[in-house]
Amino acid sequence: MGMARIFRWIVFLAFPVLLFWYCRQDLGGSYKNLDPRVDYTGIQNCRSCHDEIYQTFIHTGMGRSFGRATPEKSDAQYGPHALVYDERADLYYFPFFRDSVLYVREFRIENGDTVHQRLERVAYIVGSGQHTNSHIIDINGYIYQAPVTFYTQEGKWDLAPGFRAGENLRFSRALNSECITCHNHYPTPVEGSLNKFSYMPNGIECERCHGPGEIHSRARSAGKNVDTSRVADLTIVNPRRLSRDLQMDICQRCHLQGVAVLNEGKTFYDFRPGMHLSDVMNVFLPRFTSSHERFIMASQADRLRLSPCYQQSEMSCITCHNPHQSVTLTDPSHYNNICLNCHGKPRETVCTAPMADRQEQGDNCVYCHMPPSGSTDIPHVSITDHNIRKDVIRNRTQEETRTEPARFLGLEILTKKTGTPLEMAKGYLALYEKYLQVGYLLDSAAVLLARSQEPPEKEFYTLVHYQFIRGDYQELTRLSLSIPDNFQMDPWTAYRLGEGVFQGGDYPSALHFYQQAAEGMPFNLEFQEKLGVAQVALKQWKEAEKTLRFVLKENPKRSMALNNLGFVLVMQKRFAEGEALYDQAIALDPDYEQALLNKAAIRLYQKDESTARKLLQRILKINPENIQAQKLLQ
């Protein structure tokens, strides 16, 4: 055999091996659209070439994740029964459509009379309708969660998740980029804001999983096509060509719900398919002795990783799920067949359950090994447990009969094998601040901070955050005097230091730090309000009025700014203007003690003791321990 012929045979035999190696290699860093300068083009641009995929994707949970509040988008049931009562707050909520516009009316009834009423227009509906529809209001681009949710599986209205058990924030729960970028495609945030957006998409789009499409679209428009049956198209990410870890990171960006902590200098917009999630953020999850039986809603990636099927194979989320097809429109046999492809056929050789039990559940592998379960964070929902394992039904029945309280086992970092002491301290602080206010989390953070070997300028942000959460204003004052030379002051650290020195009575220093915070994030209205408070404390009436009027120009429904501006005007003898602002604040929040107290003081000054007495009695009904109201009533 000639050498040329031998060489051809070697190449022919090697080709399948090379092809297999190519399909398994980690292409994540090779994709051109990882460059942060590459822009997103939008789902309609993708549709121009991929309409068939578009037509099925828009019916998926991701495609229906977010949209304008229209009758077509809503999965809720409306009518007289759509009434929610918050017993702790003594407030009713009634959602309704009028002329295709969705509203939520908040009201209170005393002795048969409506004594408070507030009407808010709903701008967006969040959720595909598979589990819930939640609702968002938009005030000049600032978005907030409405206090009611429709739970589709039970067909009922109730308070929104996180608003129950005395935690009703009414219409003031700001929804920032962390929230929105998981429930929606990337909006356009207003620079220097917490929850203001200049553009809001309508649902998760193609580029969240494939990366920004500018280069890909330009190449196709120029006629530069790639035969993807032979090689990867590096202008756009195909998740199937990624390593399993990088595949999982795409899904884990939103389906690994826990405590997300951004890396220094990163934002929630920086992750792109093909990157490691840990390049942008770390995600932490608290583990309890009950964690194997009770878990949060969007924990699919974590539960799957615990599964023997995942640990003993190369499966990933897309082994079972086609992201372009709706789960609700997928035949259940699809998932059974995937199970059997791995576990062998016929089924009788691998399934030992009695036939009667199998037939009762439609001979469905998923029901027995991935049974539906409730979640710890969202009521009235049933979700599929993605921890695939044997005897799960029997074990869960045994677990549900246990009565001992769950014990905290620790905080686990899920985006890398191990976290540094500083990273873990940040995780504990974020868990405490966002979800679980228990002292042992702060104790753990303190121990980890003591172990940290990072330079002082790297630790300072977290040290300030720790003392701020503890409410140790004396220590914050000390830290304000020992800022490391190389520390770049960020708005949140400036704000927290400002709170510390303000509580210590050092108003000039507080003014300085609040100004730094407000300059860094001028559209963070809480920072601006605190700046106004410091200006009031220093009797800088004109400056305070300017600051607070800016807040109200941005959002005229900030009751704190209305109350404080009213006080500023009263101190300038502008009584009628000031009292009118108090009235606006009380109309928005009928239980706002300070606004009621300020109005009572005005009424006393005007010799209207009858009205003042009623206001003071109203305050003491809300809070019998209000000492100022007690004294004025005397």
Buried (B, 14 or more C-beta within 10 A) or exposed (E): EEEEEEEEEEEEEEEEEEEEEEEEEEBBEEBBBBEEEBEBBBBEBBBEEBEEBBEBBBBBBBBBBBBEBEEEBBBBEBEEEBEBEBEEBBBBBBBEBEEEEBBBBBBBBEEEEEEBEBEBBBBBBBBBBBBBBBBBBBBEBBBBBBBBBBBBBEEBBBBBBBBBEEBBBBBBBBBBBEBBBBBBBBBEBBEBBBBBBEEBBBBBBBBBBBBBBBBBBEBBEEEEEBEEEEEBBBBBBBBEBBBBEBBBBBBBBBBBBBBBBBBEEEBBBBBBBBBBBBEBBBBBBBBBEBBBBBBBBBBBBBBBBBBEBBEEEEBBBBBBBEBBBBBEEBEEEEBBEBBBEEEEEEBEEEBEBEEEEBEEEEBBBBBBBBBEBBBBBBBBBEBBBBBBBEEBBEEBEEEEEEEEEEEBEEBBBBBEEEBBBBBBBBBBBBBBBEBEEEEEBBEBBBEBBEEBEBEEEBBBBBBBBBBBBBEBBEBBBEBBEEBEEEBEBBBBBBBBBBBBBBBBEBBEBBBBBBBBBBEBBBBBBBBBBBBBBBBBBBEBBEBBBEBBBBBBEBBEBBBBBBBBBBBBBBBEEBBEBBBEBBBBBBBBBBBBBBBBBBBBBBBBEEEBEEBBBBBBEBBBEBEEEBEBBEEBBE
